[in-house]
Amino acid sequence: MPHNRINQSHVTQQITLDSPPLLLVHGFLGGKAQWTPILSELQKNRTIIAPDLPGFGADLAQDSPDKIRDFAECLWHYLDELGVTKCDILGHSMGGMIVQEMAHLAGARIRRLVCYGTGPLGAMPERFEPLDISRERFKAEGVATTAARIAATWFREGKAAEYYPLCQELGTGVRLENALAGLRAMAAWDGREYLPDIACPTLVIAGADDRSYARRYICSLAEHIPNSTLVILQNCCHSAHLEQPKKFLSVVAEFLDASYS
């Protein structure tokens, strides 16, 4: 049993066998609340499971894992508790790393996978700033200042973006120890070796102006995952689901609804 546990979740309706639920996995400094603006559309045709990862969102008191695999094991254990044997999974940013690790651990349990605004390497080469610089700025400037600055890079309009306050609020509440643990988890993770083993249909989706992941690393997911599709959304950055929600939802829904089996 994983040391960390999922304490809170949002399950929108009864889980049914004929329609596998969709697990939403948020990223670094995020939380389940980041899905709220698109949740009503997502849940029209499927059950949504949207937990806060340990140490983030509404679960700030718990210690965060400092390994991507530990996050993945924690989520599989949580799905076991819910009685979910097979599901669709969407992971954003660090959450995209986590869902790749989930696929490595138990890929047969995933019907369809969405890797969103993420890549195969946790070090995130060509990020707007290296992870070690973010680590030092968290220590020197504090979580609130650093998280607010990072959240601004997720939008084309920066702090003027409609949903910047939502992301800024989620990040600034994180404890310093958990922010640093998340950075350690990402910096140490490398999923490239296992990409050819991901057998489920996979959608790779990202904003054209993403400053967290360089385009070539996003594209490398689609190049190395055998049954994958790449979609780049224009006029948006790292939080494409908040900047271009209609386009994002259309692409994701078409992919998930292609065939239930």
N, C-alpha and C positions, 0 to 999 in steps of 0.2 A: 504494500500500500504506500503511495507517495506521502512524503512528510507534509507537503502543502496540500490544501484541499480547496475546492471551489465551494464557497460559502453561500453565494447568492447567484441567482440566474433569472432570466426572463423567458419562461416557456409560454408561448402565446395561446396555445390551445392544446387539447389532449393529443398526445402522440399516437398516431395511427400507423398500422403496418403497411397500408396501401400507398402511403405517401411519406417517404423517409423525411425526417426533420432536417432542417438546415441549421448547422452550428456556425455561429459567427464568432470569430476570434479577433479581438482588437489588438492593437499594437502597443508599442512603448509609450508610456505616459497617457494611454487611452483608458477606455472603459466602455461598458455596455451602453452608456448614454449616448455615445457617438453615433449609434445606429438609429436613435429615436426619430430623426427627420425622415427616414425612409422605411421605418418599421411597418407602418400601416399598409404600404404597398407590398412589401416582402411577405407579410403574413396572410395575404389574400388567398394564396393557393397552397400554403405549407405551414407547418409548425416551425417556429423559430426558437432556437435555444441560444441565448445571448448572455453568457456569464461575464462577470468581472474576473480577470485573472488575479491570482493572489498578490496582494500588495498594491493593487491599482483600482481605479474606479471607486466603487463604494466599499471596497475591501482593503482600506488603507492600513488597518491595524496589523494584518498578517504580513509575515516576512515574504518577500518575493524570492522565487528560485533564482539561482544565478547560472543555470544551464538550460538551454532550449529543450533538451530531452526531458528535464524534470517538468517543465510546463506541459509538454506533450503527454507524459505519463499521467500527470494530474488531470488533464482533460479526458483521457480515455477512462480513467477511474471514475470520473464524474458521470460520463455517459453510461458506464456500467451501472452506477447507482440509479440512473433514470430508466434502466432497462432498454437502452438503445443499442441494438446490435449492428445496425447499418444506417448511414446518414450521408447527407451532402455536407461539405465543409467549405467555408470561406474564411480565409485568413488575410489580414491586412498588415503590411509592414513587418514588424517583429512577429505579429500573428501569422504572417505568411511563412516565416521560418518555422514557427511552431507546427503549422499544419503539414509542412513538408516532412517534419520529423514524425508527426503522427502517421503519415503515409508510410514512412520507413518502418515504423513499429507494427502497424496493423493495417496495411493498405487494403486488404480484402474487405474491411469494414466500411470503406469509403465508396459510395456510389459515384459521385462526381465531386471534383475538387476545384476550387477557385483560389488562385494565388494572385493577390491584389496588392499592387504597389510594393513589390518585394522582389527578392532575388535569391540566388543559391548560396550566397556567401554573407555571413553575418558582419564581417568587417565593413561592408558597404563602401567599397572603393568609389572615389569621386563624389562622395556625399558632400553636402554644402559645407561641412567641416568634419574632420576625422573624429572618430568616437573618443579618442583619448583627449582631444581638445574639449569636447562636450563634458567629459568626466571632470577635467580640471575647472571648467567654468561652473559646473554644479557645486563644486567644493568652494570656489572662491566667491561666487556671486549669489549662491543660494538656489534652491529649487524653483521658487516662484519666478524669479527673474529669468533663469535659464530656460525653464519650461515654456514661459511666455514667448521668449525669443524663438525657440525651436518650433512652436506651434505656428508662428507667423510664416515660416518657410513652407508650410503645407498648403498654402493658398496663393493664387496668383495675385490677389489683392492684399496679401499680408494681413495686418491687423484690421484692415477695413472690411475684410470678408464677412459675410453674414454669419457664418458659423465659427468664426475665430473665437468668440467668447466661450462657446461650448468646449472647444478643445483646450483653450487656455485654462479654463476652470478645472478640467479633469487633470491636467498636468501639474498645476501648481499645488494641488493637495497631496501629492506623492511625497513620502518620507525620503530623505536623502539616501538612506541605506538601500531603499528599494530602487531608486533611480540608478544608483551605482551598480546594484546587482543586475538590473536589466541590461545595462551597458556591458557588463562582463559576459552575460549570457550571449549577447549578440556577437561580441568581439571574438569569442572562442568557437563559434559555430561555423561549420562548413558542410553543406549538404550536397555538394557537387557529385560526390561519388555515387550517391543513391538515386540521382535523377532518372537514369535509364530504367530503374526498377519500379517507378511509379506507373502502374498499369491502368488506373482508372482514367476516364476522360477528364482532361484538365483544361481550365480556362485561365490564361495569363492575361491580366488586365491592369492597365496603369494609365495615369495621366501623362500627356505628352511633355509637360513641363515639370515633372517630378524632380525635386532637388535632393531627395533622400537616396534614390537609386538611379544610377546612370542607365540610360536606355539600353546599352549593350548588355548589361547584367540582367535587366528585365527580359530582354530577348533571348538570353542564353537559357532561361528556363524553358521557353517554348522549343528551342533548338534541341534540348537534351531530354525532355520528357516526351516519350514516344507518341502518345495520343493526346496532343495538346493543340490549343488554338490561341493565337495572340491577338489581342485587341488593344490599340492605343487610342485613348480618348483625347480629343483636342480641347484646348482652352481650359485646362485644369492641371493641377499639380498633384501633390501626394494624397490629398483628401478628395479624390474625384467624386466619391459618392455624395459629397456635400456641395461640390461646385457644379457638377453636371449630373444631378440625380436622375433625370429622365433617361439620359443616354446610358448611364450606369445600370439602372434597373432594367432597361430594355435588353441590354446585352446579357446580363446575368440571368434574367428570367428565360430568355430564349435558350441559353445553354442548359439551365437546370431542367427546363420543361421538355427537352428534346426527346427523352424517352425514360419512363420509369420502369425499372426492372428489379 
